[in-house]
Amino acid sequence: MPVALFFLTNRVLNPALVPIEVVLNAYVLWVNRASIPNVWRRTMPIVIALAPGVVVGTLLVSMVNSDWLKLITYVTLLPLILLQAAGFRRPIQSERSAGFAFGGGLGVLYSVTTISGPPLAVALSNQGLAKQEFRAALGIIRLAESSMTAVAYAYAGLYSIQSMALIPQILPSLLIGVPIGAKLIRHIRPETFRRICMSFDAWVVAFGLSGLIRTLHLAKQPRRVYGVPGRRRVRSVAAVPVLLRAGDAQHGVCARRTGGGR
């Protein structure tokens, strides 16, 4: 998604991605259906709060200039991606109250960007869910948000011939990429694989952000336009090994405390 935004607007790209995600999320939930009874009550506050957030996000997609939407997308995603890459975890005590607030924000974020993985991963990891429970909770929430967004987009008239024409072009990359990712994750520790992916996303988002700063003329002088984003890109790339080492060190401490890894 961050890379695709270099070439397409949210208004064209999102309606092509959402129907695909409905199918993928339904499959994920079906595969992990045995753990649904253990997590569905915990996910309900988030699911309920998704609805108003999706409505607000859909209105933004319909009304806001496409370049400003991209800027909002990148600015929102960058800190979330860096948090996930760093392996940030801080358990939330009042889970139900936090779930309603988190769900509303997640609904806005997903309907504007079709991305919810980084904040969801951080939130669910914080709560100490087992592997299958984590996947089931992820499936419930993502199926709910993608289904609600699909309906909201239809009501807002966002589906177009241009968007639907993208679906046959997206599907082959999914058919190739998903099996490759599944194979890689068997040979790489999941924490390391996740941080590598998030660090790459951080670089892409920083690059896109620098381009939008030029496009929207948000910097007064040309020298600053090219200089500031350039330093941000360098810092993003330089942060990759730091984030990986920090996450690995944190994982090692947790493993020593528990007598081994998961």
Summary of the structure (lengths in Angstrom):
residues: 262
radius of gyration: 18.8
end to end distance: 30.6
largest distance: 57.9
contacts: 836
relative contact order: 0.15
helix: 84%
strand: 0%
